[in-house]
Amino acid sequence: MPFAADTFTNALIATTIAGFGATTLGAIPALFLRRLNEKLNNNLLSFAAGVMLAATIFSLLLPSIEHSRQQGASTTSAVLQSVIFLFIGGFALWLINELVPHEHFAKGHDGILDTGKLRKIWLFVIAIAIHNFPEGLSVGVANGTGNFGTGFGATLGIGLQNIPEGLSVAVALHSQGYSKKYAFMVSALTGIVEIFGGFFGASVLLLSAQILPWALAFSAGAMLFIVSDEIIPETHRHGFENGATFSLFVGFALMMFLDAVFAQ
């Protein structure tokens, strides 16, 4: 399947919708809310984690294996290639997370490099960028397959999880003393990072469609790291583990259903 220019355009459009559009939509209620119920916030983020887990499997890993087989690899070789690049994607995110200074409102400071005189707000924005870039990469690569089901699944999955994330970011910023309008604006702008991720993923595929299986598995590894290292621990910090776990199941089941239906 040659990677055509119209596929590149579709990848950018999908990333814009899932990234900037969904994040902005999620941040809108923050203009009217004084605070976000902590239990509700946990459940929404856990739901997003379930959606991302299902998208990782059904929209990235399984298509990665299938595309490797279409390129002539045996089933065993295709699976092994996907596993290798799954680990590479996870390791890349771990390395970035370890080196680049960034800030979490609940977890605090991360990254070993010197922050210099960076303000806390910019460290927080960096944290969102680390989170959002691989999401955009996943959407861009998935839409680069040219398969509607795969592209739609990743776009829907990332978009659904960006809605509660956009709300959480805006409310968290407001709780730190920033105005509602400023918090909304920053939250919405963080979604733009995903467009850059999508542009990068689509550009790589434009150069060589042969690396598509590896790119899908790499993106899956990056997303799996985010879910395991960032989202799930965050939702189990405040004593709402049961609701968070159930919400994750609901998100996973919904994404699995939608991906299976639209992949037909």
ZIZI-V123294 format. One record per residue. N is the residue number from 1. PSI is psi in radians with two decimals (NA if undefined). OMEGA is omega in whole degrees, 0 to 359 (NA if undefined). Layout:
# ZIZI-V123294
<<N:PSI:OMEGA> <N:PSI:OMEGA>>
This chain:
# ZIZI-V123294
<<1:1.86:178> <2:2.50:180> <3:1.79:186> <4:2.87:181> <5:-0.63:180> <6:-0.54:175> <7:-0.68:176> <8:-0.78:179> <9:-0.75:178> <10:-0.65:179> <11:-0.73:179> <12:-0.71:179> <13:-0.79:180> <14:-0.71:180> <15:-0.65:178> <16:-0.73:180> <17:-0.86:183> <18:-0.58:183> <19:-1.36:184> <20:-0.78:184> <21:-0.89:183> <22:-0.68:179> <23:-0.75:178> <24:-0.75:178> <25:-0.76:180> <26:-0.55:183> <27:-0.29:184> <28:-0.82:180> <29:-0.40:180> <30:-0.34:177> <31:-0.33:184> <32:-0.33:181> <33:2.46:174> <34:-0.63:178> <35:2.80:181> <36:2.21:178> <37:2.21:187> <38:-0.68:180> <39:-0.76:178> <40:-0.74:179> <41:-0.75:178> <42:-0.78:182> <43:-0.68:179> <44:-0.75:179> <45:-0.64:178> <46:-0.68:174> <47:-0.77:178> <48:-0.67:179> <49:-0.71:177> <50:-0.72:178> <51:-0.77:182> <52:-0.67:178> <53:-0.79:179> <54:-0.71:178> <55:-0.64:178> <56:-0.74:183> <57:-0.96:191> <58:-0.46:182> <59:-0.20:182> <60:-1.01:185> <61:-0.88:181> <62:-0.76:174> <63:-0.58:177> <64:-0.82:180> <65:-0.75:182> <66:-0.74:180> <67:-0.60:176> <68:-0.72:179> <69:-0.66:178> <70:-0.43:178> <71:0.07:174> <72:-0.03:180> <73:2.60:173> <74:2.89:181> <75:-0.77:180> <76:-0.80:180> <77:-0.71:180> <78:-0.76:180> <79:-0.77:181> <80:-0.71:178> <81:-0.74:179> <82:-0.71:179> <83:-0.77:181> <84:-0.84:182> <85:-0.37:170> <86:-0.82:179> <87:-0.68:179> <88:-0.74:178> <89:-0.76:178> <90:-0.73:180> <91:-0.70:179> <92:-0.75:179> <93:-0.66:177> <94:-0.76:181> <95:-0.78:178> <96:-0.76:181> <97:-0.61:181> <98:-0.61:187> <99:-0.75:188> <100:2.21:179> <101:2.30:178> <102:2.93:188> <103:2.40:172> <104:2.40:182> <105:-0.61:181> <106:-0.80:186> <107:-0.40:179> <108:-2.65:188> <109:2.49:174> <110:2.78:177> <111:2.38:186> <112:-0.25:181> <113:2.69:182> <114:2.28:181> <115:-0.25:180> <116:-2.26:182> <117:0.36:179> <118:2.32:177> <119:2.74:182> <120:-0.63:182> <121:-0.66:181> <122:-0.53:174> <123:-0.64:178> <124:-0.71:178> <125:-0.68:177> <126:-0.71:178> <127:-0.73:179> <128:-0.66:179> <129:-0.75:178> <130:-0.64:181> <131:-0.74:190> <132:-0.55:183> <133:-0.87:179> <134:-0.45:175> <135:-0.80:176> <136:-0.68:177> <137:-0.74:180> <138:-0.77:180> <139:-0.75:180> <140:-0.78:180> <141:-0.76:181> <142:-0.70:178> <143:-0.30:176> <144:-0.20:178> <145:-0.40:184> <146:-0.01:178> <147:2.13:184> <148:-0.75:183> <149:-0.79:180> <150:-0.84:180> <151:-0.77:181> <152:-0.69:181> <153:-0.82:180> <154:-0.73:180> <155:-0.81:180> <156:-0.75:181> <157:-0.86:180> <158:-0.69:179> <159:-0.76:179> <160:-0.69:181> <161:-0.39:179> <162:-0.38:180> <163:-0.99:177> <164:-0.51:178> <165:-0.74:178> <166:-0.70:178> <167:-0.79:182> <168:-0.75:181> <169:-0.81:181> <170:-0.75:180> <171:-0.70:179> <172:-0.73:178> <173:-0.74:179> <174:-0.64:180> <175:-0.33:178> <176:0.12:174> <177:0.00:178> <178:2.63:180> <179:2.78:180> <180:-0.73:181> <181:-0.72:180> <182:-0.74:179> <183:-0.73:178> <184:-0.78:183> <185:-0.81:181> <186:-0.75:179> <187:-0.79:180> <188:-0.71:183> <189:-0.46:178> <190:-0.44:178> <191:-0.38:180> <192:-0.49:179> <193:-0.62:181> <194:-0.52:178> <195:-0.71:177> <196:-0.68:177> <197:-0.75:178> <198:-0.69:179> <199:-0.74:180> <200:-0.84:180> <201:-0.78:180> <202:-0.62:180> <203:-0.73:179> <204:-0.75:179> <205:-0.51:178> <206:-0.54:178> <207:-0.69:181> <208:1.94:179> <209:-0.22:182> <210:-0.40:181> <211:0.11:182> <212:-0.85:180> <213:-0.69:180> <214:-0.69:180> <215:-0.70:178> <216:-0.80:181> <217:-0.68:177> <218:-0.80:179> <219:-0.67:178> <220:-0.73:178> <221:-0.70:179> <222:-0.76:180> <223:-0.70:180> <224:-0.64:177> <225:-0.76:180> <226:-0.80:181> <227:-0.80:185> <228:-0.72:186> <229:-0.54:187> <230:-1.02:192> <231:-0.94:184> <232:-0.83:177> <233:-0.67:180> <234:-0.64:183> <235:-0.06:179> <236:0.42:181> <237:-0.36:195> <238:0.29:175> <239:0.31:180> <240:0.66:187> <241:-0.69:183> <242:-0.82:178> <243:-0.66:179> <244:-0.74:180> <245:-0.76:179> <246:-0.70:180> <247:-0.64:177> <248:-0.74:178> <249:-0.76:181> <250:-0.79:179> <251:-0.73:180> <252:-0.81:182> <253:-0.73:180> <254:-0.79:181> <255:-0.68:178> <256:-0.76:180> <257:-0.86:182> <258:-0.70:180> <259:-0.73:180> <260:-0.68:182> <261:-0.81:185> <262:-0.20:178> <263:-0.19:181> <264:NA:NA>>
